[in-house]
Amino acid sequence: MIKLSAFSVLLFLSMIASAQPATGFTFKEEKDKKQVDVLYNNRLITAYCYYDSSRKPVLFPVNTPDGITVTRSYPFRNVTGERTDHPHHTGIWLNYESVNGLDFWNNSTAIAPGKRNMYGTIIHQEILSKANTSDGNASLATRAIWVRPDNKVLLNEQTVFNFSVKDNSFIIDRITTLTATDTVVLFKDVKDGMFAIRVARELELPSKEKSDFVDNKGNITAVPPSTTADVTGMYYSSNGLKGDSVWGTKGTWVMLTGKKEGKDITIGIIDHPANIGYPAYWHARGYGLFAVNPLGRKIFSNGKEELNFSLSPRQSVIFRYRVIIHSGDLLTTEEMNKQAADFGNIK
């Protein structure tokens, strides 16, 4: 009879355990790559990335539970046939076009050095916590700063990402607290903001028209038509509108549907009743930018409304958003309403 030492038994059991695939959420921090991978059932579902080139922390890529990537890869990766416009549209992010006159939204490595004094940067500071909860969900807490070109800090940011998977839906709740430092911080009423995702080519809306988009510095970005057969997207709003008509309208939620890799995909974004400006205007573009702007009013209302929001020194504001990444049967209005009601109960 073979006798095994206690050490051999423990080693054998640990080898068996390590060979078994992880279930549920796990985190893998890679400081050299400046990212924290979020794994679900041992497969990447998203990553919190704080690359220098992005000028802000982002979630990238963002995948369905069965592994279909719904975010555009550019500018971090090159994919044949994918658009290469708006290099500041990266993954899922939160920032704004006019904060004390500085443009945080449009900042990227594409900005000419001579113009960088007009842009702000969000700089990751630390991972505060990574945790799994008893109900099988997970959370990631982070800290960042919003800085001027001279490195003066305007805002301290603390963000909690709550992750869950249910019925083939990957759900991300982002709760971000922004606190002014020792100065008044003004968010001017502008078009570009605040919480957004840039989607893969297949999820854009088909368009026969070329479009030119101008940012608040006068920079023009040309976007060519998207008429190929694999461009399948369609917007639907809680207000009953669809397609390009969703842009510039208010709603409690908007969803984008389409098909990728043979699967029906739904991406939903939900506003929260406690947010400023609820229900917000939607900055949902057919070429793949899908954003909700709680502070923009003037351009969307043709000048009938205006909201210039400010924080006094050391005053805070909280922004809360839910994203649903679903593959399988398309989500219905009823399901989105149910998700919105559930999210509204979260403080």
Buried (B, 14 or more C-beta within 10 A) or exposed (E): EEEEEEEEEEEEEEEEEEEEEEEBBBBEEEEEEBBBBBBBEEEBBBBBBBBEEBBBBBBBBBBBBEEBBBBBBBBBEEEEEBBEBBBBBBBBBBBBBBBBEBBBBBBBEEBEEEEEEBBBBBBBBEBEEBEBEEEEBBBBBBEBBBBBEEEEBBBBBBBBBBBBBEEBBBBBBBBBBBBBBEBEBBBBBBBBBBBBBBBBBBBBBBBEEEBEBEBBEEEEBEBEEBEEEBBBBBBBBBBEBBBBEBBBBBBBBBBBBBBBEEBBBBBBBBBBEEBBBBBBBBBBBBBBBBBBBBBBBBBBBEEEBEBEBEBEEEEEBBBBBBBBBBBBEBBEEEBBBEBBEEBBEEE
